[in-house]
Amino acid sequence: MIVRTVDEIMGSENETKAETWASRRFLLKKDNMGFSFHETIIYAGTETHIHYQNHLEAVYCVAGDGEIETIADGKVYPIKDGTMYALNEHDEHYLRGGKDDMRLICVFNPPVVGTETHDENGVYPLIED
């Protein structure tokens, strides 16, 4: 059994931060679950360009507000507590924080190893052990 707390992860090697977000990575590839599991904070008033070419992601908002805009068609979807979205087609998008920080629970397939951050194209590299 694996049991981890956010307090253990914050400030450890399993927390990755950028200018617009922080990702607390609870489960990683090395845990052999077939997916990774994260808590991500999107800071209020920010915009992040994301294009997961190597991963599929499902996201569930548990606090805060914001929006996601798909670049291919310009559609904008509001996000608030209780909203789920899935990037099932490697959708390139902008993720924007609203008036409050957004707290998102995320699952990635394939799982991340833990050191990934977005490159200049918004992509997480596919890192092999």
Residue pairs with C-beta under 8 A, 6 or more apart in sequence:
2 27
2 31
4 26
6 24
6 39
9 15
9 24
9 25
9 26
10 24
13 114
14 24
14 25
14 26
14 28
14 114
15 22
15 23
15 24
15 25
16 22
16 23
16 25
16 114
16 115
16 116
16 117
17 23
18 48
18 117
18 118
19 46
20 42
20 43
20 46
20 47
20 48
20 97
21 40
21 41
21 42
21 43
21 46
21 48
22 40
22 41
22 43
23 38
23 39
23 40
23 41
23 106
24 38
24 39
24 40
24 41
25 36
25 37
25 38
25 112
25 114
26 37
26 38
26 39
27 33
27 35
27 36
27 37
27 111
28 36
28 111
28 112
28 113
28 114
29 36
29 110
29 111
29 112
29 113
29 114
29 129
30 113
30 114
30 129
31 111
33 111
34 109
34 111
35 107
35 108
35 109
35 110
35 111
36 107
36 108
36 111
36 112
36 114
37 105
37 106
37 107
38 105
38 106
38 107
38 108
38 112
39 103
39 104
39 105
39 106
40 59
40 103
40 104
40 105
40 106
41 101
41 102
41 103
41 104
42 48
42 64
42 66
42 95
42 96
42 97
42 101
42 102
42 104
43 97
43 101
44 64
44 97
44 98
44 99
44 100
44 101
44 102
45 97
45 98
45 99
46 96
46 97
47 94
47 95
47 96
47 97
48 94
48 95
48 96
48 118
48 122
49 92
49 93
49 94
49 118
49 121
49 122
50 92
50 93
50 94
50 95
50 118
50 122
51 71
51 90
51 91
51 92
51 93
51 121
51 122
51 123
52 87
52 90
52 108
52 122
52 123
52 124
53 90
53 121
53 123
54 110
54 123
54 124
54 125
54 126
55 90
55 108
55 109
55 110
55 112
55 124
55 126
56 86
56 87
56 88
56 90
56 108
56 109
57 86
57 87
57 106
57 107
57 108
57 109
58 84
58 85
58 86
58 87
58 106
58 107
59 84
59 85
59 86
59 87
59 104
59 105
59 106
60 83
60 84
60 104
60 105
60 106
61 79
61 80
61 81
61 82
61 83
61 84
61 102
61 103
61 104
61 105
62 81
62 103
62 104
62 105
63 81
63 100
63 101
63 102
63 103
64 80
64 81
64 97
64 98
64 100
64 101
64 102
64 103
65 78
65 79
65 80
65 81
65 98
65 99
65 100
65 102
66 78
66 79
66 95
66 96
66 97
66 98
66 102
67 76
67 77
67 78
67 79
67 95
67 96
67 98
68 76
68 77
68 79
68 85
68 93
68 94
68 95
68 96
69 75
69 76
69 77
69 93
69 94
69 96
70 77
70 91
70 92
70 93
71 91
71 92
71 93
71 94
72 91
72 92
77 83
77 85
79 85
79 98
79 102
87 93
92 122
108 124
110 126
112 124
112 127
113 127
113 129
115 127
116 124
116 125
116 127
117 124
118 124
119 125
